[in-house]
Every structure is written in C-alpha cells, then in structure tokens.
C-alpha cells in the first residue's frame, strides 16, 4: 500500500496520476462514493482511494473516537488483504491533511480531526510507502524494500 497525504489542493491527485498513470480504478469520497471494504468487483490491478478524510468524517458522525478507529483499522486490513491476494495488485490511498492549523471549536470537528490524525498514523504504519505532497512535489517519508511501483 502506498499512502499519499498533503495539504488541500497541493497536487496529490495530479502526482498520483503522473506516477501511476490512469489505468486503474479510482474511488473518490469527493464524488460521494461510499466507503467500502470489499473490492471483489474491481477488475484492475491498481486501485486508488481518494478523500479518505471524508470517509473518516462519516464514521465520526456515528461512532466515538475509539469505535471509529477500530472500524477504520478493520477496513484498512481488508484493503490490504485485497492488495496482497494478487502479487501485481497495488493499492494507493490519498488523504488530505486536516490536522494542522487552528484546532476547531466545534466538538464534532475536533473529533474528526483527531480520528483522522490517528487513522493517518495507522495507514503510515501499515503502508509500504508514504509520500507527502506539497505544491506538487513529493517527499518520500517511508519506503520498505517490499514496495512495488
């Protein structure tokens, strides 16, 4: 799994398209694609999941921080199972960093921000590669020997 993060409108989508091409399946929370953990319908070896902070926000509307994170880790493990089922499969996960800046006043937005930060830590720990994109430029902050691109 390759996790990509960075600020809003900093070129994450363009960087992924340039790096991986457009031959895979692209599921975006920004286009109201529901959060899913089952990709049996995906016919491509490349799967890009975009806008995960939006999916996390939906979890925090229903569950407390502990249950949201528990569900999130379960979902990530299912995504990784899909990727590892076939050696040529590649999962790319894109999430906008919402954890910097002013702490929100509203309780629900603080919860969303906190859970998103924890979820990104979980993704980073499980990912083979992690890149931060700022202004269209990437910085690889993690890469294991198993990373396939």
Secondary structure, 3 states (H helix, E strand, C coil): CEEEEECCCCCHHHHHHHHHCCCCEEEEHHHCCCCCCCCCCCCCCEEEEECHHHHHHHHHHHCCHHHHHHHHHHHHHHHHHHHHCCCCCEEEEEEECCCCCCCCCCHHHHHHHHHHHHHHHHHHHHCCEEEEEECCEEEEEEECCCCCC
